[in-house]
């Protein structure tokens, strides 16, 4: 089992979620996040005053998938979330030792 964490632009959330559902990802947790990478923020103008936005809005998606679905899910995220512009985000993949469904006590793949 793998834990996939993806940091994406907020306006792409619905498209990425729908694409993941179409390939068989059963559950996704989405969290509003703020951060920066190589772009180091940007400058905006509000009522004629210029100010710097250092932490940009992002969405953090987390999902647990089986080993055989992992690469397919990552490919879908990359295809759907890519705009070709700076700040598209990152995808992190981690191995999971075990998971337990709290309600039933099911373990690992049965808990997905």
C-alpha positions in Angstrom: 0.0 0.0 0.0 1.1 3.5 -0.8 0.3 6.9 0.6 0.2 9.5 -2.2 0.3 13.2 -1.2 -0.2 15.7 -3.9 0.2 19.5 -3.7 -1.8 21.1 -6.5 -3.3 24.5 -7.5 -6.8 25.1 -5.9 -8.7 25.5 -9.1 -7.7 22.0 -10.3 -9.2 20.2 -7.3 -12.5 19.1 -8.9 -10.8 17.9 -12.1 -8.1 15.9 -10.2 -10.7 14.4 -7.9 -13.0 13.3 -10.7 -10.0 11.8 -12.7 -8.9 9.9 -9.6 -12.4 8.5 -9.0 -12.6 7.4 -12.7 -9.4 5.3 -12.2 -10.6 3.6 -9.0 -9.3 5.7 -6.2 -12.0 5.3 -3.5 -11.2 8.1 -1.1 -9.3 11.3 -1.1 -8.7 13.8 1.8 -8.3 17.4 0.6 -6.8 20.1 2.9 -6.4 23.8 2.1 -2.7 24.7 2.5 -0.4 27.6 1.9 3.2 27.5 0.8 5.8 28.3 -1.7 8.5 26.6 -3.8 10.8 28.0 -6.3 8.5 30.8 -7.2 8.9 32.3 -3.7 5.5 34.0 -3.8 4.4 36.9 -6.0 3.5 40.6 -6.0 -0.1 41.8 -6.2 -1.7 45.2 -6.4 -4.8 46.1 -4.2 -6.3 49.6 -4.4 -3.2 50.9 -5.9 -0.9 49.6 -3.2 1.6 46.8 -4.1 2.1 44.0 -1.6 4.0 40.7 -1.6 2.2 37.4 -1.2 4.8 35.0 0.2 2.6 31.9 0.9 0.4 30.9 -2.0 -2.8 29.0 -1.7 -2.6 25.3 -2.5 -4.6 22.1 -2.0 -3.0 19.1 -0.3 -4.5 15.8 -1.5 -3.9 12.6 0.4 -4.9 9.1 -0.6 -4.0 5.5 0.2 -3.9 3.1 -2.8 -2.9 -0.4 -3.5 0.6 -1.0 -4.9 -0.8 -1.9 -8.3 -3.0 1.3 -8.6 -0.2 3.7 -7.4 1.5 4.5 -10.6 -1.8 4.8 -12.5 -3.1 7.3 -9.8 0.2 9.3 -10.0 0.0 9.4 -13.8 -3.6 10.8 -13.6 -2.6 13.4 -11.1 0.4 14.5 -13.2 -1.7 14.7 -16.4 -4.7 16.5 -14.8 -2.8 19.0 -12.5 -0.1 20.0 -15.0 -0.6 23.5 -16.5 3.0 23.9 -17.6 3.5 27.0 -15.4 5.6 27.5 -12.3 3.8 26.3 -9.1 2.0 23.3 -10.5 3.0 21.4 -7.3 4.5 18.1 -6.3 3.6 14.4 -5.7 5.0 12.4 -2.8 4.8 8.6 -2.5 5.4 6.7 0.7 5.1 3.1 1.7 2.6 2.2 4.4 3.2 -0.6 6.8 -0.4 -1.2 7.8 -3.8 0.5 8.0 -6.8 -0.3 10.2 -10.4 0.7 9.6 -11.6 2.1 13.0 -15.2 1.0 12.6 -14.7 -2.6 11.8 -11.1 -3.4 12.7 -10.3 -4.5 9.1 -6.6 -4.5 8.2 -4.6 -3.4 5.2 -6.2 -4.0 1.8 -9.6 -4.9 3.4 -9.5 -1.5 5.1 -9.3 0.4 1.9 
